[in-house]
Amino acid sequence: MRKIQDSPAVQLIEHLWNHRQEATGHSWLRMNQGLHQGLMLAVKLGLTFEEGDINTIAERFRGGYWFGDNFESFYTCAVVYGNRSAWKAYEAHRNRTPFIWTPARLSETWGGGGQGINNPPRLTVGCEFQWKGERVKVTSFNDDKEYLVAQSYKWNETKNCEKCGKALTYPKQSIVHRYTITHEDLKEAKKAIKAKEKENAKG
């Protein structure tokens, strides 16, 4: 049974769904791309989501066809734009307990919505923070096993031709370490930091 009043986000997708391609020829590709863009627009414009909305949209509007392979970007976008209702809806959809860590930095370009956020409220793909003495970047989440993956990188040196000085290779990042980090790992790391701060304060 449908709710008396859908959230603004669901109403937008329903409007797009009901009036899709009325003025153009049919194309599955354009339709799926348009619905995906409409959902991201709802996040960026700050439309309100209910916690069950991602599941509602998936079921009612065949979201599995157009959410895309990189639907994790929805979560990153929600954090970049500060749309709390959207990230809560995504967490409910993925059954994810958020990973909280400060300080962290998220350097993502989303068309002016947010470019470089210090201490984002949640770790998302693309977030960078210090871990075991290295700067790491979040690359993925495993929601079934409740951990995130973060990697540290180094830049390979450029090699130049000894005769002409022309570059033979170009700078490229390679992985140094790959970490799987659980909620418990973050909890223990926070405890260790606090203990060290206490010790330093004692002098």
C-alpha positions as CSV (number, residue, x, y, z in Angstrom):
1,M,0.0,0.0,0.0
2,R,1.4,3.4,-1.1
3,K,2.0,6.1,1.5
4,I,-0.4,9.0,1.6
5,Q,2.4,11.4,0.8
6,D,5.7,10.4,-0.9
7,S,8.8,12.3,-0.1
8,P,9.8,15.1,-2.5
9,A,12.6,12.9,-3.8
10,V,10.2,10.1,-4.7
11,Q,7.8,12.6,-6.2
12,L,10.5,13.9,-8.5
13,I,11.4,10.5,-9.7
14,E,7.7,9.6,-10.2
15,H,7.2,12.7,-12.3
16,L,10.2,11.9,-14.5
17,W,9.0,8.3,-14.8
18,N,5.4,9.2,-15.7
19,H,6.4,11.7,-18.3
20,R,9.6,10.2,-19.7
21,Q,10.2,10.6,-23.4
22,E,6.8,12.1,-24.2
23,A,8.5,14.5,-26.6
24,T,11.2,12.2,-28.0
25,G,11.7,8.8,-29.5
26,H,12.2,5.9,-27.1
27,S,15.7,5.0,-25.9
28,W,16.4,2.7,-23.0
29,L,19.9,4.3,-22.7
30,R,18.6,7.9,-22.6
31,M,15.8,6.9,-20.2
32,N,18.1,5.2,-17.7
33,Q,20.7,8.0,-17.9
34,G,18.0,10.6,-17.4
35,L,16.5,8.8,-14.3
36,H,19.9,8.4,-12.8
37,Q,20.7,12.1,-13.3
38,G,17.3,13.0,-11.9
39,L,18.0,11.1,-8.7
40,M,21.4,12.8,-8.3
41,L,19.7,16.1,-8.9
42,A,17.4,15.4,-6.1
43,V,20.4,15.0,-3.8
44,K,22.1,18.1,-5.1
45,L,19.0,20.3,-4.8
46,G,18.6,19.2,-1.2
47,L,15.3,17.4,-1.7
48,T,14.2,15.4,1.3
49,F,14.5,11.6,1.3
50,E,12.8,9.2,3.6
51,E,14.9,6.3,4.9
52,G,13.2,3.7,2.8
53,D,13.2,5.8,-0.4
54,I,16.1,4.1,-2.2
55,N,14.3,0.7,-1.8
56,T,11.0,2.4,-2.9
57,I,12.6,3.9,-6.0
58,A,14.3,0.6,-6.8
59,E,11.0,-1.3,-6.7
60,R,8.6,1.2,-8.1
61,F,10.7,2.6,-10.9
62,R,13.0,-0.3,-11.7
63,G,16.0,1.3,-10.2
64,G,18.1,-1.8,-10.7
65,Y,18.3,-0.9,-14.4
66,W,19.5,2.7,-13.9
67,F,21.2,3.1,-10.5
68,G,24.4,2.2,-12.3
69,D,27.5,0.1,-11.5
70,N,28.9,3.0,-9.4
71,F,25.8,3.7,-7.3
72,E,28.2,4.3,-4.3
73,S,28.7,7.7,-5.9
74,F,25.1,8.6,-4.6
75,Y,26.5,8.3,-1.1
76,T,29.6,10.4,-1.8
77,C,27.4,13.1,-3.5
78,A,25.0,13.2,-0.5
79,V,27.9,13.8,1.8
80,V,29.5,16.4,-0.5
81,Y,26.2,18.3,-0.7
82,G,25.4,17.9,3.0
83,N,22.1,16.1,2.2
84,R,21.6,14.2,5.5
85,S,18.3,12.6,4.4
86,A,19.9,11.2,1.3
87,W,22.9,9.6,3.0
88,K,20.5,8.2,5.7
89,A,18.4,6.7,2.9
90,Y,21.5,5.1,1.3
91,E,22.7,3.7,4.6
92,A,19.3,2.1,5.1
93,H,19.4,0.7,1.6
94,R,22.8,-0.8,2.1
95,N,22.2,-1.7,5.8
96,R,25.4,0.2,6.5
97,T,26.5,1.5,9.9
98,P,28.4,4.7,9.0
99,F,32.1,4.8,9.4
100,I,33.0,8.0,11.3
101,W,36.6,9.3,11.5
102,T,38.2,12.6,11.9
103,P,40.2,14.3,10.7
104,A,39.5,13.3,7.1
105,R,39.3,15.1,3.8
106,L,37.1,14.5,0.7
107,S,38.3,16.1,-2.5
108,E,35.6,15.6,-5.0
109,T,34.3,17.9,-7.8
110,W,30.5,17.8,-8.3
111,G,29.8,20.9,-10.4
112,G,30.2,23.4,-7.6
113,G,28.4,21.5,-4.9
114,G,31.5,20.9,-2.7
115,Q,35.1,20.8,-3.7
116,G,37.3,19.7,-0.8
117,I,35.6,19.0,2.5
118,N,37.5,18.8,5.7
119,N,36.1,16.3,8.3
120,P,33.1,15.0,6.3
121,P,30.5,13.5,8.6
122,R,30.9,10.1,7.1
123,L,33.8,8.3,5.3
124,T,32.8,7.7,1.7
125,V,34.7,6.5,-1.3
126,G,37.4,9.1,-2.0
127,C,37.9,10.2,1.6
128,E,41.5,10.5,2.7
129,F,42.8,10.2,6.3
130,Q,45.8,9.0,8.3
131,W,46.0,5.3,9.1
132,K,49.0,3.5,10.5
133,G,51.3,6.4,9.7
134,E,50.2,6.7,6.1
135,R,47.7,8.8,4.1
136,V,45.1,6.4,2.8
137,K,42.1,6.8,0.5
138,V,38.8,4.9,0.8
139,T,38.2,2.8,-2.3
140,S,35.2,0.6,-1.4
141,F,32.9,-0.8,1.2
142,N,31.9,-4.4,2.0
143,D,28.5,-3.9,3.7
144,D,27.9,-7.7,4.2
145,K,31.1,-8.1,6.2
146,E,31.1,-4.5,7.6
147,Y,34.4,-3.1,6.6
148,L,35.8,-0.5,4.3
149,V,38.9,-0.8,2.0
150,A,41.5,2.0,2.1
151,Q,44.8,2.2,0.2
152,S,48.0,4.1,0.4
153,Y,49.8,5.2,-2.8
154,K,53.1,6.4,-4.1
155,W,54.0,8.2,-7.3
156,N,56.5,6.3,-9.5
157,E,59.3,8.5,-10.8
158,T,59.4,9.8,-14.4
159,K,62.1,8.3,-16.5
160,N,63.7,10.5,-19.2
161,C,65.8,9.6,-22.2
162,E,69.5,10.2,-21.4
163,K,70.2,11.6,-24.9
164,C,67.3,13.9,-25.6
165,G,65.7,14.4,-22.2
166,K,62.3,13.4,-23.5
167,A,60.0,11.6,-21.0
168,L,60.0,7.9,-21.5
169,T,57.4,7.3,-18.8
170,Y,55.0,9.5,-17.0
171,P,54.2,9.8,-13.2
172,K,51.8,7.0,-12.1
173,Q,50.4,6.1,-8.8
174,S,50.9,2.6,-7.5
175,I,49.4,0.9,-4.4
176,V,51.7,0.7,-1.3
177,H,49.3,-0.9,1.2
178,R,45.7,-2.1,1.2
179,Y,43.8,-2.1,4.5
180,T,40.5,-3.6,5.4
181,I,39.2,-1.5,8.3
182,T,36.2,-2.4,10.5
183,H,34.2,-0.4,13.0
184,E,36.1,-2.1,15.8
185,D,39.5,-1.1,14.1
186,L,38.4,2.6,14.1
187,K,37.2,2.3,17.7
188,E,40.5,0.9,18.8
189,A,42.5,3.5,16.8
190,K,40.5,6.3,18.5
191,K,41.2,4.9,21.9
192,A,44.9,4.7,21.1
193,I,44.9,8.4,19.9
194,K,43.1,9.5,23.1
195,A,45.5,7.6,25.3
196,K,48.5,9.2,23.5
197,E,47.0,12.7,23.9
198,K,46.5,12.1,27.6
199,E,50.1,10.9,28.0
200,N,51.4,13.9,26.1
201,A,49.3,16.3,28.3
202,K,50.9,14.9,31.4
203,G,54.2,15.9,30.0
